[in-house]
């Protein structure tokens, strides 16, 4: 998305909703208030340029994540028959903070990661004809699975656990 | 999206949020209750297959709308220099019902049309490098514009009015 063309009220609202975020959540990640967000979305005031940039950057990060992950999945299926895939998501902010901290600076809320995951699911279906299921991490079940299989905590172990949930 | 693979709780929520719809709105377009929608999204019950199909069909309709409109805009700019474009959206359900009735059967809520418009804006920027602005129809201003210019009501007249708002 352009960084030079300003977003109007309806566009600010569409952008927030496309992320699956509430007004309060957008206020929080842009360091402002719910009143301010409501004012942008009703056209009372214009959203400050740095806020617009920040939100458009998040959209870019999500789209990049979608591209990279879809490319990775395409690579994975070059020699294998296509099958269902599990993609781990995080049911609460606390679980997201604990298990996915490397994303906190770019996608600070678990809802933003869910949005990326949903777009990945759509893209994989459309472009690769691969079914991706979003699997919320069940921290207790995952710990038990690791103990049973002698696995340490890692992205790979989470993916293995998630595959057992399909 | 697949019609054979069922959507789980988090996926039902992601799908609703990707449309920019509230729980009440999804209940309304799927002829069910808010309690039922909340139950699908919390994993208490599974969303009925016809409901999943209906919502995935709406997503397909939106994506088709995005493809067709983006193709149309690409065609438009084959011989002209690229410029900013206005895309009319409808600020309330009443205005949507009055001016855009041909979409009511496929995209019954104005928010769904907004979602399509937002995705068109993104796609045009990314693929065509064309800036599209979403312009909410101001029914009074549009009527005055038509009177001033001797135009009858049509999609084309709306587009002409919207272009004056850029």
Interface residues (C-beta under 8 A of the other chain):
Chain A: X1 X2 X5 X8 X9 X10 X11 X13 X14 X15 X17 X18 X20 X59 X63 X84 X89 X91 X111 X114 X115 X117 X118 X119 X121 X122 X125 X126 X131 X133 X134 X136
Chain B: X1 X2 X5 X8 X9 X10 X11 X13 X14 X15 X17 X18 X20 X59 X63 X84 X89 X91 X111 X114 X115 X117 X118 X119 X121 X122 X125 X126 X131 X133 X134 X136
